[in-house]
């Protein structure tokens, strides 16, 4: 977050890699500001699936289409098992799973599992010109960034134990913020 300039290259790379329809995003970069004139501080947050340790989307899925991958701990989605009930969409406090009407199924970020299996980074990580995104075992990321947090003002209470390490700008920890729209 300290390096993010809000360019949305990560968002575009994800959308392109997943061939997503207009209006559907698995990763979304959002601009915020905190403070009051003349002391206003902007910041950007690029969010996607947090691959939670206790994912609510997995807990509510009636068909086990949403599951935790035993090998890497990421939250995955089995398209063949999905019945399009949208329970996961409603359960996720981060708004990550997306129902895609043309497919009549839900989809979400898979942390670019096929790319990672080929030794590559997820598309969003590889595309970031500022190298603001990293992917790897959460314990290693938290060790590399000891000041990182998994909670900032714009995110809901982390009851799901999100597997993120956010190197937050101090202003992002404030409870008063305004989403910026253009």
N, C-alpha and C positions, 0 to 999 in steps of 0.2 A: 504494500500500500504506500510505503514511503517513496517508492520509485515510480509508481503508476502515474501516467500523464493523461489518462482518460481517452486514449486514441481509439479504443475499441477494436484494435487489430486482433486481440484474442477472441472477441465476440464473432468477428467476421470469419476467422480461421475455423472456429468451431462450427459455425453455421454452414460453411463451405464443406468441411470434412464430413459432416453428417447429412448434407444435402437437405437441409430443413426448409420447409415451406415458409412463405412470407408470414411474419408475425410470430413464429415459433423460435425460441432461443433456448439452448441448453446452458449457455454462459452469457451473462449479461453484465455489461459495465454500466455503472450508474454514477452520476455526479451529485455531490452533496455540498452543503456549506453549513458552517456553524459559526456562532458569534453574531454580533450585531454591528451595523455600520457605526463607525468606520473600521472596526476591528473584525473583519469577516475573513474566514479561513475556508477555502475550498478543499475538497478531497474527492477521490474517486475510489470506487469499490468494484472489483470484478468478481462476481460470484457465480458459482455453479454448484453441482452436487458436492456436499461436504463429506460424503462417504462416511456417515456417522457410525459410531460404535454401537449405538442403540437406535437404529433407524425406524421411525414410525411408519414409513412407507412399507417396509418389510413386515412389520408387525400386523398391519391391516390387510395385506394382500391375501384374498381368499383362495388364490390358485397357485401360490408360491412362485409367481412370475417375478416378483421383486425378491432378491436374495443377496446374502453376503457371500462374496467369492472367498472360498476357503484358502486359496493360494495367496492372495494379496490384500484381503480385507476390504476391498472396494464393494460398493453396493451396485449390483448388476441387475439387468432386466432381461427376462427370457420372453422374446416376442411371441413364441409359439404358445406359451402358457397364458399370455395376457388375454383377458376377456373384455377389456375396455370399461371396467366398472368405475374407474376413476377414484377408487378409495385412496390410493396412494397419493393422488393429486391433492385430495382434501386433507390428508393426514400430514403431509410434509410441511413443517413450520417455515421452511425456506422457499416454498413454492417451486420446487425443482422439477418433479415429474410433469410432463406436458401431455395432454390428450391431443392426439392428432386426428381430427375428424375424417380426413380422407383414408386413413388406415384403420379407423375405428379401434385404435389401441393407444396405450400410453407409451411414451418413450422418455428417456433421460440420458444424461451424461454417463458414459461408461468408462470415463477416464482414458479414453482412446486405447482400450485394451488391445485391439489388433496392432496398433502402432507400437505399444510398449512391448508386446510379445516379439516384435522385430527389433528390439533394442532402441527404439526411438522414443522421444518425449511426446506427451499429448500435444495435439495441434495447437492449443492455446499457449502452452509453454514455449513451444518452438517458435511461434509467431511473434511473441512479445518483443518489441524492439528495445525495451528498457530492461529486459530480464527481470521483470517484477514478479513473475510467476515461477514457482518451482513445484516439482512433483517427486514424491519418494515416500519411503516409510515415515510415518508421522513422528515416531520417536527420534529419528535422525533429523528431521526438519526442526523439531522443537529444540533439539540439542544445538543445532547450528544457529538458531535464532532464540536465545534464552529469554529475550524480552517479548517474544511473540505471545499473542492471546488468541482465544477462540471466541471471543465475545467483543463486539463493538456496539455502539448505540443503535445502529440501524438494523441489527440482527436480533431475532427473538432469543429469549433465555435458552442457553444451550443444554436443555434437558436430554437431547438426543446424543450428546457427547460428540460434536462435530470434529472430524479429523482434519482440522485446519490449524495453521500457525500464521496468524496475521501480524505482520510487523506494522502495527497501526501508527498513524499520525496521532499525536496526543489529542487533537481536536476531534478525532473519530470516536473517542471514548466518551465524549460529552453526550448528555441526554437531549440537548436542544440542537436540532439540525433541521435543514430544509432540503428536500430533494429538488434538484434543478432540472427543469425540462426546457427543451429547445424546440 
